[in-house]
């Protein structure tokens, strides 16, 4: 491999829209003392994304319709901001479906440029994955359909156009996709959507003096904002009417990692991660959530006692040195949402001590091991090439992937189609919040994270899935690769994009 300096990368990318450059200073505030009173800046009721309209046909297929388009939103109180959204001016409706149900979508692109819709965390055929190979041209319609076959979980959908994902998500194209099943139905957790079961899409934005989204001067991890926007608005509060409230939290930011905590340092229960319920709730006071990750937490409130959910400085700076931690937002304190309980609250049932069984993947059955080194805008020294297939797992097999951040920047790692299990971090068992099903994991500098993955059901010799860093600028600049899932003994017939002949290589995952 030819070694290229970090400076050379930055100089070479200087002319690219939304490309990396140093020098963005993010506004910071000093951490409040435990128990500090809310600031009084929470002036607007949290909007709850509506459940998407759907219709079930005679064959039992549930149909949804989405349109990606432009609009204007009052993200900041009293100011109008040009935004993008699905079926509205910003964000999108919450899609809800059950395991075993066949879903079908009619997705129209009313933008002036191509986009796509990726079902993040969904087990889905590659041709309907919504990655960069499934671009929807302006004025065109895309009609994916598949049968939902995975545990109940909080997933999400967002664009994935090659080279411009950060811009599309930053402008507002994102929404939740909730999967229900018999297990989630039976678990005694808060589940009244919008009442005690609350979706939270958390993003950071910067604004110009006239209220427009500021897309200038990104850092090496992308656009970092000094304003937290929750479900599309800043300064949100949630009226709480029950003793327990379940928060389904999505880090929908492009580059910012949040370290979630409450203003009085109260304990909360983590009950689910990316791919669904944990085997047992984990009692936490802090939870690090990198871009693309989801978490479901249950928190107890006291009547008439307000409390703020906020992001506080990461306890270990996210594994970064002091300079990098400050530059990339790991020392910031940012308020996300005020919980405002009524004086008299409806009683809630205690969080169960047992949630859902998790079948562990056995590393001894793995048929391949692959290594992924994350550095700058590359994985294993290679940038994304739409015509290169990096490797091809065989269906119904388990593999072990080792991910290492070789950089002094934050990275994370996301895999399409599968939920994985974290086996260990530098040889030690994962902490409680990483013991469930995951599709995205934070990768601190220097750490080695071993993952177990099993590829099931769907094969395609032509259409690939992606693996990439989910810091969206990194993805846009080429920190991504692709793989095909094949039947035993099948030959590759990879798609051809542009004029280059497709190739196969081991760059994306050196394996044995």
Residue pairs with C-beta under 8 A, 6 or more apart in sequence:
1 381
4 376
6 376
9 20
9 376
9 377
10 20
10 21
10 22
10 220
13 19
13 20
13 377
13 477
14 21
16 477
17 167
18 164
18 166
18 167
18 215
18 218
18 222
18 223
18 473
18 476
19 218
19 473
19 477
20 218
20 219
20 220
20 221
20 222
20 473
20 477
21 217
21 218
21 219
21 220
22 219
22 220
22 327
23 217
23 219
24 217
24 218
24 219
24 224
26 224
26 225
26 226
26 329
26 332
27 226
27 332
28 331
28 332
28 333
29 332
29 333
29 334
30 333
31 312
31 313
31 333
32 263
32 333
34 263
34 264
34 265
35 263
35 264
35 265
36 263
36 264
37 306
38 263
38 306
38 307
38 308
38 338
39 308
39 335
41 235
41 335
42 235
42 236
42 237
42 308
42 335
42 337
42 338
42 340
43 77
43 235
43 237
44 77
44 233
44 235
44 236
44 237
45 236
45 237
45 238
45 239
46 198
46 230
46 231
46 233
46 236
46 237
46 238
46 337
47 231
47 232
47 233
47 236
48 193
48 194
48 198
48 199
48 231
49 91
49 92
49 93
49 94
49 175
49 176
49 199
49 201
49 231
50 93
50 94
51 93
51 94
51 96
51 193
52 64
52 66
52 87
52 92
52 93
52 94
52 95
52 96
53 64
53 65
53 93
54 62
54 63
54 64
54 97
55 62
55 63
56 62
56 63
57 63
59 102
60 101
60 102
61 102
61 103
61 104
61 145
62 97
62 101
62 102
62 103
62 104
63 103
63 104
63 105
63 106
64 95
64 103
64 104
64 105
64 106
65 87
65 105
65 106
65 107
65 108
66 86
66 87
66 92
66 93
66 105
66 106
66 107
66 108
66 117
67 86
67 87
67 107
67 108
67 109
67 110
68 84
68 85
68 86
68 107
68 108
68 109
68 110
68 111
68 115
68 117
68 136
68 159
68 173
69 84
69 85
69 86
69 110
69 111
70 82
70 83
70 84
70 89
70 110
70 111
71 82
71 83
71 84
71 85
71 88
71 89
71 90
72 80
72 81
72 82
72 83
72 89
73 80
73 81
73 83
73 85
73 89
73 90
73 172
73 232
74 80
74 81
74 233
75 81
75 83
75 90
75 205
75 207
75 211
75 229
75 232
75 233
75 234
76 207
76 211
76 227
76 234
77 233
77 234
77 235
79 207
79 211
80 211
81 207
81 211
81 212
81 213
82 212
82 213
83 89
83 90
83 171
83 172
83 213
84 90
84 111
84 168
84 171
84 172
84 173
85 91
85 92
85 172
85 173
86 92
86 93
86 173
86 175
87 93
89 172
90 172
90 232
91 172
91 173
91 174
91 175
91 201
91 231
91 232
92 157
92 173
92 174
92 175
93 175
94 175
94 176
94 177
94 178
94 193
94 199
95 103
95 157
95 175
95 176
95 177
95 178
96 177
96 178
96 180
97 103
97 148
97 177
97 178
97 179
97 180
98 148
98 179
98 180
98 181
99 148
99 149
99 150
99 151
99 152
99 179
99 180
99 181
99 182
100 147
100 148
100 149
100 181
101 147
101 148
102 145
102 146
102 147
102 148
103 145
103 146
103 147
103 148
104 143
104 144
104 145
105 117
105 142
105 143
105 144
105 145
106 141
106 143
107 117
107 136
107 141
107 142
107 143
107 144
108 136
108 140
108 141
109 115
109 136
109 137
109 138
109 139
109 140
109 141
109 142
110 138
110 139
111 138
112 138
113 138
113 161
113 164
114 135
114 136
114 137
114 138
114 161
115 135
115 136
115 159
115 161
115 168
115 173
116 130
116 131
116 132
116 134
116 135
116 136
116 142
116 159
116 160
116 161
117 130
117 136
117 142
117 144
117 157
117 158
117 159
117 160
118 129
118 130
118 131
118 157
118 158
118 159
118 160
118 416
119 128
119 129
119 130
119 155
119 157
119 177
120 155
120 156
120 157
120 158
120 292
120 414
120 439
121 153
121 155
121 156
121 177
121 274
121 275
121 294
121 419
121 439
122 148
122 150
122 155
122 177
122 417
123 149
123 150
123 417
123 418
123 419
123 456
123 457
123 458
124 144
124 146
124 417
124 458
125 146
125 458
125 460
126 417
126 458
126 460
126 463
126 464
126 465
126 484
126 485
127 134
127 144
127 460
127 463
128 134
128 144
128 145
128 146
129 416
129 417
129 463
129 465
129 466
130 144
130 157
130 160
131 160
131 416
131 464
131 465
131 466
132 160
132 161
132 162
132 386
132 466
133 386
133 463
133 464
133 495
133 497
134 142
134 144
135 161
135 162
136 142
148 179
149 457
150 179
150 275
150 276
150 419
151 179
151 181
151 183
151 184
151 275
151 276
151 277
151 356
151 437
152 178
152 179
152 180
152 181
152 183
152 184
152 185
152 276
152 277
153 178
153 179
153 272
153 274
153 275
153 276
153 277
153 294
153 437
154 176
154 178
154 199
154 248
154 250
154 272
154 274
154 294
154 296
155 176
155 177
155 178
155 179
155 274
155 294
156 174
156 175
156 176
156 177
156 201
156 250
156 252
156 294
157 174
157 175
157 176
157 177
158 165
158 168
158 169
158 173
158 174
158 175
158 252
159 165
159 168
159 169
159 173
160 466
161 168
162 384
162 386
162 476
163 476
164 476
165 472
165 475
165 476
166 222
166 223
166 254
166 255
166 472
166 473
166 475
166 476
167 215
169 252
169 254
169 472
170 203
170 205
170 213
170 215
170 223
170 254
170 472
171 213
172 232
174 201
174 203
174 250
174 252
175 201
176 199
176 201
176 248
176 250
178 248
179 276
183 277
183 356
184 191
184 276
184 277
187 277
187 352
187 355
187 356
188 349
188 352
189 197
189 246
189 271
189 298
189 351
189 352
190 196
190 197
190 242
190 244
190 245
190 246
190 298
190 348
191 197
191 246
193 199
195 241
195 242
196 240
196 241
196 242
196 244
196 245
196 246
196 348
197 246
197 248
198 238
198 245
198 246
198 247
198 248
199 231
199 248
199 250
200 230
200 231
200 247
200 248
200 249
200 250
200 336
200 337
201 230
201 231
201 232
201 250
201 252
202 228
202 229
202 230
202 249
202 250
202 251
202 252
202 253
202 258
202 336
203 225
203 228
203 229
203 230
203 252
203 253
204 223
204 224
204 225
204 226
204 227
204 228
204 229
204 253
204 256
204 334
205 213
205 214
205 225
205 227
205 229
205 234
206 213
206 214
206 223
206 224
206 225
206 226
206 227
207 213
207 214
207 227
208 214
214 225
215 223
218 224
218 255
218 473
219 255
219 327
219 328
220 327
220 328
220 409
221 255
221 256
221 328
221 329
221 409
221 410
221 471
221 473
221 474
222 254
222 255
222 471
222 472
222 473
222 474
223 254
223 255
223 473
224 255
224 256
224 328
224 329
225 253
225 256
226 334
227 234
228 234
228 311
228 334
228 335
228 336
230 236
230 336
230 337
236 337
236 338
237 337
237 338
237 339
237 340
238 245
238 337
238 338
238 339
238 340
239 340
239 342
240 301
240 339
240 340
240 341
240 342
240 345
241 341
241 342
241 345
241 346
242 345
242 346
242 347
242 348
243 300
243 301
243 345
243 346
243 347
243 348
244 298
244 299
244 300
244 301
244 348
244 349
244 351
245 298
245 299
245 301
245 339
246 271
246 296
246 297
246 298
247 296
247 297
247 298
247 299
247 309
248 294
248 296
249 260
249 289
249 294
249 295
249 296
249 297
250 293
250 294
251 257
251 258
251 289
251 290
251 291
251 292
251 293
251 294
252 291
253 291
254 291
254 471
254 472
254 473
255 291
255 328
255 329
255 471
255 472
255 473
256 291
256 329
257 288
257 289
257 290
257 291
257 314
257 318
257 328
257 329
257 330
257 410
257 442
258 288
258 289
258 311
258 334
258 336
259 286
259 287
259 288
259 289
259 311
259 312
259 313
259 314
259 315
259 330
260 286
260 287
260 288
260 289
260 295
260 297
260 309
260 310
260 311
260 336
261 285
261 286
261 287
261 309
261 310
261 311
261 312
262 268
262 285
262 299
262 307
262 308
262 309
262 310
263 307
263 308
263 309
263 310
264 307
265 285
266 285
266 299
266 300
266 307
267 283
267 284
267 285
268 283
268 284
268 285
268 297
268 298
268 299
268 300
269 281
269 282
269 283
269 284
269 297
269 298
269 299
269 351
270 278
270 281
270 282
270 284
270 287
270 295
270 296
270 297
270 432
270 433
271 277
271 278
271 281
271 296
271 297
271 298
271 351
271 355
272 278
272 294
272 295
272 296
272 355
272 436
273 293
273 294
273 295
273 296
273 433
273 434
273 436
273 437
273 438
274 293
274 294
274 419
274 436
274 437
274 438
274 439
274 440
275 419
275 436
275 437
275 438
275 439
276 356
276 419
276 436
276 437
277 355
277 356
277 436
278 355
278 356
278 358
278 432
278 435
278 436
279 354
279 355
279 356
279 357
279 358
279 435
279 436
280 353
280 354
280 355
281 298
281 351
281 352
281 353
281 355
282 432
282 433
282 435
284 297
284 432
284 433
286 312
286 315
287 295
287 297
287 433
288 314
288 318
288 442
289 295
290 410
290 412
290 440
290 441
290 442
290 470
290 471
291 412
291 440
291 470
291 471
291 472
292 412
292 414
292 439
292 440
292 470
293 412
293 438
293 440
293 441
293 442
295 433
298 351
299 339
301 307
301 339
301 341
301 345
302 341
303 341
303 342
303 343
303 344
303 345
304 341
304 342
304 343
305 341
306 338
306 339
306 340
306 341
307 338
307 339
308 335
308 336
308 337
308 338
308 339
309 335
309 336
309 337
309 338
309 339
310 333
310 334
310 335
310 336
311 332
311 333
311 334
311 336
312 333
313 330
313 331
313 332
313 333
314 325
314 330
314 331
316 444
317 324
317 325
317 330
317 331
318 325
318 328
318 330
318 410
318 442
318 444
319 405
319 410
319 444
319 445
319 446
319 447
320 328
320 330
320 408
320 409
320 410
320 444
320 445
321 408
324 330
324 408
324 409
324 410
325 331
328 409
328 410
330 410
358 421
358 435
358 436
358 437
360 421
361 398
361 421
361 452
361 453
361 454
362 398
363 398
363 400
363 423
363 452
365 398
366 397
366 398
366 399
366 400
366 452
367 394
367 397
367 398
367 399
368 393
368 397
368 399
368 400
368 511
368 512
369 399
369 400
369 401
369 402
369 511
369 512
370 391
370 399
370 400
370 401
370 402
370 509
370 510
370 511
370 512
371 380
371 401
371 402
371 404
371 509
371 510
371 511
372 379
372 380
372 401
372 402
372 403
372 404
372 413
372 467
372 508
372 509
373 379
373 380
373 381
373 404
373 406
374 403
374 404
374 405
374 406
374 407
374 411
374 413
374 443
374 469
374 479
375 381
375 405
375 406
375 407
376 407
376 409
376 479
377 383
377 474
377 477
377 478
377 479
378 478
378 479
379 467
379 468
379 469
379 479
379 480
379 481
379 507
379 508
380 481
380 506
380 507
380 508
380 509
380 510
381 507
382 388
382 390
382 481
382 505
382 507
382 508
383 477
383 478
383 479
384 468
384 478
384 479
384 480
384 481
384 482
385 500
385 503
386 482
386 497
386 498
387 494
387 496
387 497
387 498
387 500
387 501
387 502
387 503
388 481
388 482
388 502
388 503
388 504
388 505
388 507
388 508
389 464
389 482
389 483
389 484
389 492
389 494
389 502
389 503
389 504
389 505
390 481
390 482
390 483
390 504
390 505
390 506
390 507
390 508
390 509
391 483
391 504
391 506
391 508
391 509
391 511
392 483
392 484
392 485
392 486
392 492
392 504
393 399
393 453
393 455
393 483
393 484
393 485
393 486
394 455
394 485
394 486
394 487
394 488
395 455
395 456
395 457
395 458
395 459
395 485
395 486
395 487
395 488
396 454
396 455
396 456
397 454
397 455
398 452
398 453
398 454
399 452
399 453
399 454
399 455
399 511
400 423
400 450
400 451
400 452
400 453
401 415
401 420
401 450
401 451
401 453
401 509
402 448
402 449
402 450
402 451
403 413
403 441
403 443
403 448
403 449
403 450
403 451
404 443
404 446
404 447
404 448
404 449
405 411
405 443
405 444
405 445
405 446
405 447
406 445
406 446
407 445
408 445
409 445
410 442
410 443
410 444
410 445
410 471
411 443
411 469
411 471
411 474
411 479
412 440
412 441
412 442
412 443
412 469
412 470
412 471
413 440
413 441
413 443
413 449
413 451
413 467
413 468
413 469
413 470
414 439
414 440
414 466
414 467
414 468
414 469
414 470
415 439
415 451
415 453
415 465
415 466
415 467
416 465
416 466
416 467
417 455
417 458
417 465
417 485
418 439
418 453
418 454
418 455
418 456
419 437
419 438
419 439
420 437
420 438
420 439
420 441
420 451
420 452
420 453
421 437
421 438
421 451
421 452
422 430
422 434
422 435
422 438
422 441
422 449
422 450
422 451
423 430
423 450
423 451
423 452
424 430
424 449
424 450
425 434
425 447
425 448
425 449
425 450
426 447
426 448
427 448
434 441
440 470
441 449
441 451
443 449
455 485
458 485
459 485
459 486
459 487
459 490
460 484
460 485
461 484
461 486
461 490
461 491
461 492
461 493
461 494
462 484
462 492
462 493
462 494
462 495
463 484
463 495
464 482
464 483
464 484
464 494
464 495
465 482
465 483
465 484
465 485
466 480
466 481
466 482
467 480
467 481
467 482
467 483
467 508
467 509
468 474
468 475
468 479
468 480
468 481
469 475
469 479
469 480
471 479
481 507
481 508
481 509
482 508
483 508
483 509
484 492
484 494
486 492
492 504
494 502
494 504
495 502
496 502
